[in-house]
Amino acid sequence: MLFLMKFIFIIANNVNVTGFLINHTNGDDSNIMLGFVENCSIINNKCEDNKFGITVSYSSNNTIVNNYCSNNWRGINVAQAYNNTIINNTLLNNEEGIYIEYSDNNMFLDNNITNNSIGLNITLGSDNCQLINTSITNCTNYDVQLNASSHVLALHCSINWSNVNYIDSISDLTVQWYMHVNVTNVSGLPVSGAQIVVENNASQEIFNGLTGAMGWQKWIVCTEYIENITGKTSILTPHNVSVMHPQYEPGYADPEPNMNMTQTVDVILSPDVTAPNPPINFTFSAVGATYLNLSWEASNSPDVEGYNIYINDTGSSAQFLGRVGNQKWDLESKSWIRDLDDGWKIHTDDCREKS
C-alpha cells in the first residue's frame, strides 16, 4: 500500500519511511529528504514528477532501498553526505538519475538507472563512490559524468564505458570485475586446499587464498583499468592465475584471463610426477660417543613437505630412520657413530615424488 504525500522531511535519527507515493510537488526541492540525520531507512517509496525524488543531505549511515523515482529533475540527490548505502532503486526518465556532490564513501548497489539524460553525475570532490552491480542504460547525454576531483569505483556494472564524460583532469574512474576460480584435477574432480595466487599485469598480487571443499574460490576483485580525461592511464589486465597443491604439478590459467567482464577461470591440475630438487651441502659431525649431528641446506623446490633420512644406501623401509621438515635434524644412536662404514641418504619429499 502507498500513502499519497506532498513531501517528507526527516530531521531525526533512526526513522523509517516506507510505502509513500509523492508526486507533483510543484517545484519543491525534495519529495523525501534526510537532513542532518543518521541510521534512517527509506524503503519502497515512489517519487514522480518532482524536482528531487530523494535527497540525502548532511547525513550519514542511512539506507535507501527499493524506491522508484521517475520523471524528476534528479532521482536521488546526495549532498555532503557520507557512508550511505543506496540499494536496488529504479531511476527512470529523470534529467539526472543520481547526483552526488561533496560526498564521500557512499555505496550504490544493484540499482537500475535507465532512460535518464545523465545516469550518474558526480562532482565537487566526491571521493570513493562505489558503484556495484549497477546498470546504467539508454542515457541521452552521458552514462557517467565526473567533475571537480571526483573518484568512482565501478565493480561488475553494466555501463556504456565509452559514454563517460570527464570535465576536469583530476577525476577518474576505476573499472573492476569479479573473478571466480574453479580448480579440478584431470578427472574433473574438485581440488580442495589448493593455493590460488592472482596477480595483475603489473605483477602486483591481488589475491592469495585456498580453494574450498568444492574446488572454488569466488568473488576475487580484479581491476581492468583506471581512466581519466586523457584516457586509460593504467590497464591492469590480463591477470596471472597460478595454483599450487602438494599432490599436483603447479597449474596456471592459460591463456591469462582478460578481466573485461566478470568470469570464471578454470584451472586443471595434473598429478605431481616431478621430483623436487635435493638438499645441498650435507654435513655430519660426531658429538661425544653417542650422538651424530646431520645438517643440510633446504631444497629450493616450492612444494617440499619434508625430508626422509635413511642409513646406508638402498632407502628401503628397514633402513628408514625418520622424517623431518626443512631444517637441521639431530640423530641419536649408540651404534651409528661407532661404525665408520655407515652411509647416509636424505630424500627430499613432496608427498608424491622424492629426489
NUNU-103895 format. One record per atom (N, C-alpha, C): x, y, z. Coordinates in steps of 0.05 Angstrom, whole numbers, plus 5000, padded with zeros to 4 digits. Example, Ala and Ser with C-alpha at 12.3 -4.5 7.8 and 13.67 -1.06 7.14 Angstrom:
// residues 2
526448865156;524649105156;526449345156;525749555142;527349795143;525850015157;
// end
This chain:
// residues 355
501749765000;500050005000;501850255000;501050454983;502550704982;500750924993;501951105009;500551335020;501351585005;499451734996;499951974980;500752204998;503052324992;504052545008;505252754989;505553004999;506753214983;509853204987;510753205011;513553165017;513953065045;516352945050;517052845076;519852945082;520253085105;522853195113;523553065140;525652905140;526552765164;528852915177;528552985203;530653125217;531252985244;530552735246;531152575270;532452315262;534152205278;535551955273;533751715275;534551495263;533151235266;530251245258;529651375236;526851385225;526651215200;524451065198;523950905174;521651035158;522051075132;520051185114;519350975093;516950865094;516250635078;513450675066;513250615040;510650585027;509150845020;510651055012;509351305005;509551354975;507451484964;507451594937;507451894938;509552014927;509752304927;510152404898;508252574889;508552674862;507352954859;508153084838;507153354831;507353554854;509853584864;510153764887;510654054878;510254114852;510354384842;512954534848;515154394844;517754524845;519054524873;517754414893;519054384919;521554214916;523554274932;526154154928;526053854928;524953724949;525153434951;522453314960;521953074949;519652924959;520252804986;522552664988;523452555013;526252655018;526652785042;529252905048;530152825075;532752725076;534052685101;536052915106;535753055128;537553275134;538753255162;541453235163;542953225188;542052985205;541852755193;540952515208;542752275202;542352075219;543851815217;541851585220;542651355208;541351105212;538351105206;537651245185;534851245175;534651065151;532250975145;531650795122;529450915106;529850925079;527751005060;527250765042;524950635045;524450375033;521750375019;521750274994;519250214979;517450464976;518650684966;517050924961;517150984931;515151144922;515151234894;515151544894;517051654878;517351944876;517252014847;515152154838;514752214810;514052504805;515152604782;514452874772;514953094793;517453084804;518253284824;520953404816;521953584832;524653684828;526653474836;526753394861;528453184870;526752954881;527352714874;525952484885;526552444914;529152364919;530052314947;532652474950;532852614972;535352764979;536452675005;539152625005;540652565029;542652785033;542252955053;543953195056;545053205085;547653255087;548953275113;548253035131;548152805119;547252565134;549052335128;549152145147;550951915143;549651655154;550651435143;549951165152;546851115149;545751215127;542951165121;542750955098;540350845095;539850635075;537450715058;537850715031;535750785012;535250534995;532950404998;532550144986;529850124972;529950004948;527549924933;525650154928;526650384921;524950614914;524850654884;522650774875;522250824846;522051124842;523951244828;524051524823;523951584793;521851714784;521651754755;520652044749;521552144726;520652404715;521152634735;523352614749;524252834766;526652974752;527453204763;529953314754;532253134763;532353074789;534252874799;532852654814;533452414807;532152184820;532952164849;535652134854;536752134881;538952354882;538752524902;540652754905;542152714931;544852694928;546552644952;548452884954;548253034977;549753274981;551053275008;553753295009;555153305034;554153085053;554152835043;553152605057;555252385055;555552225076;557752035078;556751765087;558051555076;557651275086;554651195084;553251275063;550551185059;550450955039;548450795040;548150565022;545550585007;545750584980;543450614963;543150354947;540950204951;540749924942;538249884926;538449764902;536249654887;534049864882;534850104874;532850304867;532650324837;530350404827;529850454799;529650744794;531350854775;531451134769;530951164739;528551264733;527551244705;526651524695;527551594672;526551834658;526952094675;529252114689;529952354703;531952514686;532252764693;534452914680;537152804689;537452754715;539752624726;538852394744;539652154738;538751924754;539751954783;542351984787;543552024813;545552264811;545252454829;547152684830;548552674857;551252714857;552852694882;554752934882;554753084905;556753294908;557753304937;560353364939;561653384966;561053144983;561052914973;560252674988;562152444983;563052325005;565052105004;563951845015;565051625005;564651365016;561751275016;560351334994;557551234991;557551004971;555850804977;555750564961;553050544947;553150484921;550750454904;550750164893;548950004903;548949714897;546249634884;546549494862;544249364849;542049564840;542949794831;540949994822;540549974792;538150054783;537550054754;537050344746;538850454729;538650734721;538250744691;535850814683;535050774655;533651024644;534351094619;532951304603;533051574617;535351634629;535751904640;537552064621;537652324625;539452484609;542352414617;542952434643;545452344654;544852134675;546151904673;545551694692;546551754720;549251814721;550551864747;552352114743;551752324758;553252574756;554552624783;557252614784;558752634809;560652874806;560653044826;562153294823;563053394851;564653604851;565453754874;566753584896;568953444887;570653304906;569353064919;567652924906;566452674917;568352444913;569152314935;571252114934;570151844942;571351634931;570751354938;567751294935;566651374913;563851294906;563951014894;562650824907;562750544899;560150474884;560550394860;558250314843;558550014838;556649854849;556949564848;554449434836;554949264816;552749114803;550449294796;551049524785;549049724777;548949754747;546549794736;546149814707;545450104700;546850224682;546150484671;545850454641;543450504631;542850454602;541250684590;541450714564;539750894548;539751184558;542051284565;542251564574;542751734549;541251954547;541452124523;543952284522;545152364544;547652504544;549952324553;550252274579;552452104588;551451904609;552651664607;552151464628;553251564655;555751664654;557051764679;558452024671;558252224689;559752474686;561252534712;563852594709;565552654732;566752924730;566853064753;567953334753;569053404781;571053594781;572053714806;573153514825;575153364816;576553174833;574752974846;573152834829;571452624839;572452354829;572052144846;573251884840;571151664844;570851494824;568851284824;570151014820;569250824835;569950544831;567450394821;567550274798;565250124787;566049824785;564549664801;565049374803;562749224791;563249064771;561248894759;558749054751;559149254735;556949434727;556549414697;554049464689;553249474661;552949764653;555049864640;555250144633;556550164605;555650364589;557050414564;559550574571;561850434572;564350554582;565350774563;564450774538;565250984520;563551234524;561551224541;559751444545;560151564573;562751584581;563451704607;564751974601;563852194614;564852464608;566452564632;568952644626;570652764647;570853064641;570253234661;570353524657;573053634666;574253514687;576853614696;578953384692;581453454698;583653274693;584253104718;582953154740;583653004765;581652774770;579252804762;577252594767;578052344751;577252114763;577951864749;575851644756;575951434739;574151204741;575850954742;575250784762;576550514763;574550304757;575150134737;573249924728;574249654738;572549514753;573349254764;571249044759;572148794760;570348564755;571048344776;569148144778;569647914795;570847684779;572847554791;573947304780;573147074799;572146854787;571546614802;573446394791;575046274808;576946064800;575945794808;575845614789;574945334794;577345144788;578245004809;580544824807;579644534808;580344384787;579644094786;582143944778;582043674781;584143504771;583443404744;585143244732;584743154704;582342974702;581342864724;578842704724;576342874728;576743144730;574443314733;573443344762;574943234781;574143254809;575243504822;573743624840;574643874853;577143824870;578944024870;581344014887;581044214909;580744114933;580544294956;583344354968;583544574981;586044644994;588244724975;587544794950;589544894931;590045184935;592545274934;593145554938;593045704912;591345904911;591046074887;592346344892;594046424873;595246684873;594546824847;593347064850;592647224827;594247484827;595547544804;597047794801;595947944776;596048204778;595348364754;597748384736;597548524713;599748524694;601948714702;601748844726;603948994738;605348824759;604748564759;605948374778;605248434807;603048564812;602048624839;600148394847;600748274870;599048064880;596448184891;594148094880;591548194889;589947994905;590847734904;589447534919;591247294925;591047184949;592446944956;590746794976;589746564968;587946414985;587546124976;586045974991;585645684986;582845624975;582645424958;580045324949;578645184971;575945194969;574245054988;573844764981;571944634994;571544354991;570744274962;569444464948;568544414920;570544524900;572844614909;574944704890;574644984880;572945154893;572445424883;573645634902;574345854890;574946104904;573546324887;571546454899;569846634884;570146924894;569147104877;568947394884;571647524888;573547444872;576147574872;575947834855;576448054867;576148314853;578648374837;578248424811;580448484793;579948744779;581948914778;581749174764;582449144735;580649234718;581149234689;582849474681;581949714688;583449954682;582650194699;584250404699;583650664711;583750864689;581751044688;581451224666;580851514676;581951704662;581251984667;580852134640;580952394640;580352544616;582252484593;584752394600;586752344580;586452064568;584851894580;584551624571;585251424593;585751184585;586350974605;589250994614;589551084639;592251134650;593650884660;592050684668;593150434677;591350204667;592450024651;591049784642;592349554657;590849424675;591949234694;591148944688;590248894664;589548624656;590948564630;591548324622;590648064634;591948004661;590747814675;591647734701;592947454700;594947424717;596247164720;594947014743;594146764738;592946594758;594646334761;595846294784;597446054789;596245904812;596445634811;595245464831;597345254839;597645224866;599445024877;598044834896;598744584895;597744384914;599944164916;600544074941;602743884944;602443624929;600043544921;599643294907;599443324876;599843574867;599543624838;601843794828;602243784802;604043974789;602844254791;604544464792;603344734791;601644774766;599444924770;597644974748;597345274743;596545344719;596345624711;593945664693;592745894694;590645964674;591946024648;591245884627;592445924601;590345904579;589846134565;591246384567;590546544592;592146744599;591546914621;588947064616;587147064636;584547184631;584747494628;583347594608;583047874604;580547964620;580948094642;578748154660;577148404652;575748374629;574048594620;571048524624;570648324641;567948244649;568248054673;566148014688;566147804708;566147534695;567947364704;568247104690;569346884709;568946634700;570146404714;572646314700;574746264716;577246164705;577645884715;577945694696;578345414703;581345344702;582245214723;585045114724;584944814729;586144654712;586244364715;589044284724;589244134746;591744044757;592343754750;594843704742;595743434736;597243324759;597243054762;598742934784;601743014784;602843044808;605643124811;607442894804;608942914782;610842704774;613642814772;614043054782;616743174781;617943164809;620343044810;621743024836;622743304844;622543364870;623643624879;626743614878;627943854878;630843864879;631843764906;634143624906;635243524931;636443744948;636743694974;638243884991;641143884983;642544084992;645444114986;647044155011;649644135008;651544175030;650944015054;650643755049;650143565071;652643525088;652443555114;654743515132;653943355156;655843235169;655343095194;657743125212;657243095238;659443115257;658742965282;660842845295;660442695319;660242885343;658342815361;658042965386;658342765408;660642755421;661142555442;661242285430;660642085446;660841805437;658241685427;656041825431;653441705425;651641875406;652642105397;650942275381;652242335354;650442375334;651342455308;649542685298;650742905291;649143135281;649243135250;646843145238;646643175209;645443445203;646443575182;645243835174;645543865143;643844035132;643844085103;642444345097;642844445073;641344675064;638844585049;636644715055;634044625046;633844625015;632244445004;631644454976;630244714968;630844804944;629545054934;626945004920;625944754920;623444694907;621144804925;619044914912;616945054928;615044874943;614944614935;612844444947;613944224966;616344274977;617544074994;616044065021;615443815029;614043785055;615843675076;618143555069;619943455089;622143295077;623743165094;626043005085;625942735099;626342525084;626542255095;629442175097;630342075120;633142015126;633441715128;635441615113;635941325113;638941275120;639441045132;642140955137;642940755115;645340785106;646440615084;645040685058;645140515038;644840615010;642240564996;640540385005;638340304988;635740464992;635440585015;632940735020;630640555026;631140305034;628940125039;627640195066;625140085070;623740155094;625240065119;626739845117;628239745140;630439935149;631340105130;633540285136;632540575140;629940615141;628740885145;629040965175;630241195179;630741285207;628741495217;627741675199;625941875208;625342075186;623542265193;622642465174;622642735189;623642935175;623743205187;622943405166;622543655175;621943875157;624444005146;624244245135;626444375122;628344495143;629744325157;631444435178;633644225185;635544305202;637544125213;636143925231;637143675231;636043475249;638243325263;638043275289;640043125304;639042835308;640742645300;640042355305;641642255329;640342085344;641641975368;641741665365;644141555368;644441265367;647141185380;647240965392;649640865404;651440725384;650240625363;651740465344;652640625319;650940825310;651540955285;654241095285;654841225308;657341385309;659841195309;659440955318;661640775321;662440635295;660540615277;661140465252;661840665230;664340675224;665240865204;664440795176;663440555172;662640465145;659740535138;658140645157;655340715152;655240935131;653240915113;652741125094;650041255101;649641505092;647241655099;645941755073;643341755072;641941855048;639542025058;639242255045;636942435051;635242465026;632742405027;630842445005;629142685010;629042864991;627143084992;624342974984;622343044999;619742924996;617543134993;616043114971;613743294968;611143144968;611242904981;608942724984;608342554959;609242654936;608742494912;611242384900;613342534900;615942454888;618142514907;620442374904;622742414921;625242454903;627142614914;629642654900;631942564917;
// end
